[in-house]
Amino acid sequence: MDLVLLGEIFAGLMFFGIIGFLMLGFPVAFTLAGVSLMFGLVGMWFGVFDPSNFGALANRYIGFMTNEVLVAVPLFIFMGVMLERSKIAEQLLLTMGKLFGNMRGGLGMSVIIVGALLAASTGVVGATVVTMGLISLPAMLRAGYDPKLACGVICASGTLGQIIPPSTVLIFMGDMLAGINAQVQMAKGNFAPTPVSVGDLFAGAILPGLLLVGLYLGWMIFKAIFSPESCPATPVPPEEKKYLAKEVVVALVPPLALIAAVLGSILGGIATPTEAASVGAVGAMVLAALRWRLSFRIVREATVSTATITSMVFIILFGASVFSIVFRLMGGDNLVHEFLSNLPGGVTGAVIVVMAIMFLLGFILDTFEIIFIVIPITAPILLDLGVDPVWLGVLVGMNLQTSFLTPPFGFALFYLRGVAPDNVTTGMIYRGAIPFVLLQVVALALMFLVPGIATWLPRLLYS
């Protein structure tokens, strides 16, 4: 048999083998590395893979560890955890709930707005969903909200941190797309390509994030009009209204100031993402101190949580590097290139198929698992076909946000299940998430039809 064809067959089998092992529940990082090593040995036996290629892993790992952009990841995670410990999210939820409580659907709208603010100031999905589940879900149930609607709006609002900057997913994708785009352009003979940065993706994700917030709010307004019994009003007692304006200012100003300091410095070109993340981490500690909540115990808890989350993400990245080397050098990239290039519809068909694959993988895999597996395989081909890297990165980010909401393995659903009362069943949580998954599909379709939603702001800021 032709060795090139045999290598491509092994590469395809390896991809589906990894998906199969992940569905059986094996740890992600070790599945990626272990299955890839096994196929690498099989490929060596048949003469379609040279094991000396594994020597490139050391340089790749050192590159990850010395990459200044990726230093922003633990800093943003620390900022988010510290803000969660300082009870800013709790105060925001309580205050916004009072502000919108007189309206039908007002509690749901307050959860969406707070979710957007927390996404722009923390970007940590788990902490946001748990916090809102502990505070808002009991209040919404007491007010007579449909449990499915209450669970859906909390889970969906909590996942906004995946698309609204500073998103750790966008940091990784920005770094990956920057390298891939440079390689693709150099292969085309363009030795001075326009660089792609994390700041470009941050700018590109702002309008899509606001679009998603608008769709969520529109759904709550629709429910308030056509199904008022599912989201009744919760009037605020007159004695609490006297101090409501002051409470709103106190609750809103700190996170807005932090958002302005972090995102404003990145988008304005004043600071790199890593520098802005360090400012955000220090700023979160300052806000905690102003609330008399900064202590050695809280700093230690935030540090341990940051180290745990960061280690989990980077060990997956290291395992994915083994997969990438074996897959590409056995001819998998040629297989994918031929498949995507020959699809009906050209570039449009190729992007639709890649997005559909990622959407389906979101039912069984986590966001980071998907980007570390799929982006290195498909992005070079799509960029070679002329796809805008910023548009592609933001489109992928919004697509993968659905992986937190899609049953049966949506992490946001698991987070809420862990803090929801016993009378809220898992089926209610799953059914409540479905309308918001459909809203995200609508947002994806709009971004696909109007790419300027993602590309207009970066071009305005950095042209």
Solvent accessible surface area in square Angstrom, and as a share of the most:
residue,aa,sasa,rsa
1,M,162,0.72
2,D,88,0.46
3,L,96,0.48
4,V,95,0.55
5,L,87,0.43
6,L,26,0.13
7,G,2,0.02
8,E,16,0.07
9,I,70,0.36
10,F,23,0.10
11,A,0,0.00
12,G,16,0.16
13,L,96,0.48
14,M,0,0.00
15,F,35,0.15
16,F,144,0.60
17,G,22,0.22
18,I,2,0.01
19,I,18,0.09
20,G,31,0.30
21,F,77,0.32
22,L,16,0.08
23,M,109,0.49
24,L,135,0.67
25,G,63,0.60
26,F,106,0.44
27,P,81,0.51
28,V,30,0.17
29,A,8,0.06
30,F,137,0.57
31,T,8,0.05
32,L,0,0.00
33,A,23,0.18
34,G,29,0.28
35,V,6,0.04
36,S,0,0.00
37,L,78,0.39
38,M,102,0.46
39,F,43,0.18
40,G,1,0.01
41,L,102,0.51
42,V,61,0.35
43,G,0,0.00
44,M,84,0.37
45,W,211,0.74
46,F,101,0.42
47,G,51,0.49
48,V,21,0.12
49,F,12,0.05
50,D,79,0.41
51,P,56,0.35
52,S,81,0.52
53,N,45,0.23
54,F,42,0.18
55,G,54,0.52
56,A,51,0.40
57,L,25,0.12
58,A,60,0.47
59,N,115,0.59
60,R,80,0.29
61,Y,53,0.20
62,I,95,0.48
63,G,36,0.35
64,F,39,0.16
65,M,129,0.58
66,T,101,0.59
67,N,35,0.18
68,E,107,0.48
69,V,47,0.27
70,L,5,0.03
71,V,68,0.39
72,A,0,0.00
73,V,0,0.00
74,P,37,0.23
75,L,46,0.23
76,F,1,0.00
77,I,9,0.04
78,F,28,0.12
79,M,1,0.00
80,G,1,0.01
81,V,4,0.02
82,M,0,0.00
83,L,4,0.02
84,E,50,0.22
85,R,68,0.25
86,S,0,0.00
87,K,82,0.35
88,I,3,0.01
89,A,5,0.04
90,E,58,0.26
91,Q,48,0.21
92,L,0,0.00
93,L,7,0.04
94,L,92,0.46
95,T,5,0.03
96,M,8,0.03
97,G,9,0.09
98,K,56,0.24
99,L,75,0.37
100,F,41,0.17
101,G,1,0.01
102,N,77,0.39
103,M,91,0.41
104,R,122,0.44
105,G,0,0.00
106,G,0,0.00
107,L,23,0.12
108,G,0,0.00
109,M,14,0.06
110,S,1,0.01
111,V,2,0.01
112,I,0,0.00
113,I,43,0.22
114,V,0,0.00
115,G,0,0.00
116,A,18,0.14
117,L,25,0.13
118,L,5,0.02
119,A,3,0.02
120,A,12,0.09
121,S,2,0.01
122,T,8,0.05
123,G,6,0.06
124,V,22,0.12
125,V,8,0.05
126,G,15,0.15
127,A,22,0.17
128,T,9,0.05
129,V,0,0.00
130,V,45,0.26
131,T,15,0.08
132,M,0,0.00
133,G,1,0.01
134,L,102,0.51
135,I,37,0.19
136,S,10,0.06
137,L,0,0.00
138,P,44,0.28
139,A,30,0.23
140,M,0,0.00
141,L,38,0.19
142,R,186,0.68
143,A,25,0.19
144,G,43,0.41
145,Y,7,0.03
146,D,39,0.20
147,P,41,0.26
148,K,71,0.30
149,L,11,0.05
150,A,0,0.00
151,C,0,0.00
152,G,0,0.00
153,V,0,0.00
154,I,0,0.00
155,C,0,0.00
156,A,0,0.00
157,S,0,0.00
158,G,2,0.02
159,T,0,0.00
160,L,0,0.00
161,G,3,0.03
162,Q,8,0.04
163,I,0,0.00
164,I,16,0.08
165,P,0,0.00
166,P,1,0.00
167,S,0,0.00
168,T,13,0.08
169,V,1,0.00
170,L,0,0.00
171,I,0,0.00
172,F,3,0.01
173,M,0,0.00
174,G,0,0.00
175,D,37,0.19
176,M,33,0.15
177,L,0,0.00
178,A,33,0.26
179,G,35,0.33
180,I,21,0.11
181,N,9,0.05
182,A,37,0.29
183,Q,113,0.50
184,V,14,0.08
185,Q,38,0.17
186,M,99,0.44
187,A,92,0.71
188,K,106,0.45
189,G,45,0.44
190,N,61,0.31
191,F,151,0.63
192,A,91,0.71
193,P,32,0.20
194,T,114,0.66
195,P,109,0.69
196,V,13,0.08
197,S,53,0.34
198,V,6,0.03
199,G,7,0.07
200,D,19,0.10
201,L,0,0.00
202,F,0,0.00
203,A,1,0.00
204,G,1,0.01
205,A,0,0.00
206,I,39,0.20
207,L,60,0.30
208,P,0,0.00
209,G,0,0.00
210,L,103,0.51
211,L,45,0.22
212,L,0,0.00
213,V,15,0.09
214,G,39,0.38
215,L,39,0.19
216,Y,0,0.00
217,L,43,0.22
218,G,35,0.33
219,W,64,0.22
220,M,0,0.00
221,I,80,0.41
222,F,96,0.40
223,K,41,0.17
224,A,8,0.07
225,I,103,0.52
226,F,143,0.60
227,S,23,0.15
228,P,51,0.32
229,E,129,0.58
230,S,8,0.05
231,C,0,0.00
232,P,37,0.23
233,A,37,0.28
234,T,36,0.21
235,P,104,0.65
236,V,12,0.07
237,P,55,0.34
238,P,106,0.67
239,E,109,0.49
240,E,64,0.29
241,K,99,0.42
242,K,146,0.62
243,Y,130,0.49
244,L,24,0.12
245,A,78,0.60
246,K,143,0.61
247,E,51,0.23
248,V,23,0.13
249,V,87,0.50
250,V,69,0.39
251,A,1,0.01
252,L,38,0.19
253,V,82,0.47
254,P,25,0.16
255,P,1,0.01
256,L,83,0.41
257,A,58,0.45
258,L,11,0.06
259,I,25,0.13
260,A,65,0.51
261,A,45,0.35
262,V,1,0.01
263,L,16,0.08
264,G,35,0.34
265,S,17,0.11
266,I,7,0.03
267,L,30,0.15
268,G,56,0.54
269,G,59,0.57
270,I,143,0.73
271,A,21,0.16
272,T,62,0.36
273,P,19,0.12
274,T,17,0.10
275,E,85,0.38
276,A,0,0.00
277,A,0,0.00
278,S,44,0.28
279,V,78,0.45
280,G,0,0.00
281,A,8,0.06
282,V,92,0.53
283,G,16,0.16
284,A,0,0.00
285,M,59,0.26
286,V,75,0.43
287,L,24,0.12
288,A,0,0.00
289,A,43,0.34
290,L,127,0.63
291,R,59,0.21
292,W,235,0.82
293,R,102,0.37
294,L,69,0.34
295,S,51,0.33
296,F,158,0.66
297,R,130,0.47
298,I,14,0.07
299,V,41,0.23
300,R,124,0.45
301,E,52,0.23
302,A,0,0.00
303,T,71,0.41
304,V,91,0.52
305,S,30,0.20
306,T,13,0.07
307,A,55,0.43
308,T,87,0.51
309,I,53,0.27
310,T,22,0.13
311,S,68,0.44
312,M,93,0.42
313,V,2,0.01
314,F,33,0.14
315,I,79,0.40
316,I,9,0.04
317,L,12,0.06
318,F,44,0.18
319,G,5,0.04
320,A,3,0.03
321,S,4,0.03
322,V,9,0.05
323,F,1,0.00
324,S,6,0.04
325,I,10,0.05
326,V,0,0.00
327,F,6,0.02
328,R,95,0.35
329,L,92,0.46
330,M,7,0.03
331,G,10,0.09
332,G,0,0.00
333,D,41,0.21
334,N,79,0.40
335,L,64,0.32
336,V,22,0.13
337,H,69,0.31
338,E,91,0.41
339,F,106,0.44
340,L,3,0.02
341,S,45,0.29
342,N,121,0.62
343,L,31,0.15
344,P,117,0.73
345,G,62,0.59
346,G,38,0.37
347,V,60,0.34
348,T,70,0.40
349,G,10,0.10
350,A,0,0.00
351,V,2,0.01
352,I,90,0.45
353,V,39,0.23
354,V,2,0.01
355,M,20,0.09
356,A,48,0.37
357,I,67,0.34
358,M,1,0.01
359,F,45,0.19
360,L,115,0.57
361,L,16,0.08
362,G,2,0.01
363,F,65,0.27
364,I,41,0.21
365,L,7,0.03
366,D,15,0.08
367,T,0,0.00
368,F,19,0.08
369,E,14,0.06
370,I,0,0.00
371,I,0,0.00
372,F,1,0.01
373,I,1,0.01
374,V,6,0.03
375,I,2,0.01
376,P,27,0.17
377,I,10,0.05
378,T,14,0.08
379,A,0,0.00
380,P,36,0.23
381,I,6,0.03
382,L,1,0.00
383,L,4,0.02
384,D,56,0.29
385,L,54,0.27
386,G,58,0.55
387,V,11,0.06
388,D,47,0.24
389,P,22,0.14
390,V,17,0.10
391,W,24,0.08
392,L,2,0.01
393,G,0,0.00
394,V,0,0.00
395,L,2,0.01
396,V,0,0.00
397,G,1,0.01
398,M,0,0.00
399,N,1,0.01
400,L,1,0.01
401,Q,0,0.00
402,T,1,0.01
403,S,4,0.03
404,F,14,0.06
405,L,0,0.00
406,T,1,0.00
407,P,30,0.19
408,P,59,0.37
409,F,85,0.35
410,G,0,0.00
411,F,74,0.31
412,A,0,0.00
413,L,1,0.01
414,F,94,0.39
415,Y,73,0.28
416,L,0,0.00
417,R,70,0.26
418,G,66,0.64
419,V,41,0.23
420,A,12,0.09
421,P,51,0.32
422,D,140,0.73
423,N,108,0.55
424,V,1,0.00
425,T,67,0.39
426,T,57,0.33
427,G,28,0.27
428,M,49,0.22
429,I,1,0.00
430,Y,54,0.20
431,R,130,0.47
432,G,4,0.04
433,A,0,0.00
434,I,85,0.43
435,P,37,0.23
436,F,1,0.00
437,V,12,0.07
438,L,106,0.53
439,L,26,0.13
440,Q,0,0.00
441,V,61,0.35
442,V,70,0.40
443,A,0,0.00
444,L,22,0.11
445,A,47,0.37
446,L,65,0.32
447,M,0,0.00
448,F,50,0.21
449,L,134,0.66
450,V,78,0.45
451,P,60,0.38
452,G,30,0.29
453,I,38,0.19
454,A,0,0.00
455,T,8,0.04
456,W,141,0.49
457,L,28,0.14
458,P,9,0.06
459,R,146,0.53
460,L,106,0.53
461,L,73,0.36
462,Y,89,0.34
463,S,128,0.83
